[in-house]
Amino acid sequence: MPICGISHKIILAQAALESSWGKAASGSNNLMGIKSHGLAGGKAVATTEVIDGKTVKLTDNFRQYNSPEDSIRGYGSFLKSNKRYRHFLNAGADNEDAQLTALQQSGYATDPKYAQKLKSIIKGLPSGDDA
């Protein structure tokens, strides 16, 4: 079932990539790698960004959540409250390629290969027929 009209496979892939398969979310429950953007209660975390084409390691503040479930709810709220994700949300959960392209163009992550990495993770997910 899509959240906010987003393919569940994209949400799973983002959670896997952003949290290093759950390892980086320890203590913060931030599965989606959402920065605190000046909100109180952020947690300083070492991260890697691509700035002017160069990979840079730095520390930034990321949101903290009470549970992984709250993190996913926060992800939906974050996307809906930011106009730059409008095209991503409107691309349609049934069109993962369009959503991945829109997500990359929105600037969700600084990695120029972000959508490509998500697509690779998605390919490794079991299909609904595997259950």
N, C-alpha and C positions, 0 to 999 in steps of 0.2 A: 504494500500500500504506500503510495507516494506521500511524502510530507511536503506541504506547500507546493505540490505539483512537481516535485523533484524525483527523479528515478531513485528507487531504493538502492540500486546498485551504485549509483554515484555517491549517495550518502555513506554507504558501507566503505567504498573505496577511499573517500575523504577521511573518514574516521580512522581507517587503517594507516593511511599515509601521514596524516597530521599528528597522530598520536604514537607513531612508530609501533603500530600493532598493539596499542594499549600501554606501552612502556612509559611514554612521555606524559601520559595523563595522570599518572600516579600522584595522589594527593590533591589534584585539582579537578579531576573528572572532566577536563576540557578535551573531549575527543576530536573537536573540529578545528583546533588551533586558532581560536578567535582571540585576538589581542584585546586588552582592556580599553584601549583608546581613551585613556584618561579617567575611566570609571574607577571608583574606589574599590579596594579589595583585590586588585590584580596581584599576580604572583610573578616575580622575576624569573625568567627561564632563558637558558642559553638556546639560541636559535640560529639558523642559517638563512640568509636572504641573498637575493641576487640584486645588486645595486650597480647601475651603469654597466651591466654585462659581467660584473665580477662577483664571485661568490664570497660572501663576507660572513664571518661568525660574529654575533653580537648578543647582547642580553636585552630582552624586551619584556614588558608586562603582559601577561595573558590572563584572561578571565578564569575564575574558579566557579565551580558548580557543586551543589550538594550531592549530585548523583550523575551517572552517565546519561540517564533519562533526561535530567534537567539540562544537560549539555546539548542534547539533540533539540529540545524545545527552544533553548537559547539560540541555537543555530537558525532555526526557522524564524524566530523573532528578529534576529540580526539581519537576515537576508531581506525580510519584508520591510524593515525600517530603513534600508539603504537603497536609494534609487539606482545606484550603479549595478544592482543585481536584477533589475526589472527584466532585462532581456533573457537572463538565465532562467528566471522563474517562469517567463512566458514561453520559453522554447518548447515546453511540453515533456512530461515524464516519459512518454512513449518514444521520444526522439533523443536518445542518449548522446549521439554525435553532436546534435545542435546544442544540447545543454552543455556538453563539455567545451565546445567552441565558445559559447557565450560566457561560461565560467572563466575560461582563460582570458578572454577579452575584458572581463569585468575587473580583473586585477585582484582576485581573491588571494592569490599567492604571487610572490615575485619570481618564482621559478618559471622560466620560459617553456619548460617541458612539463609543467604541472598537469595539463589535460592529458598529455601522452602517458604520463605515469599512472594517472587514474584509470585510463583505458586499459593499461596493462594489468592493473589489479582486477579490474572488472572481468577481463578475459579469464582470470583464474578463479572467479567465483562460480559456485555450482549453479546450474540453471534450475529453474523451477521443476523441471522434469526429473531431476536427480533424486528427489525426495522419496 
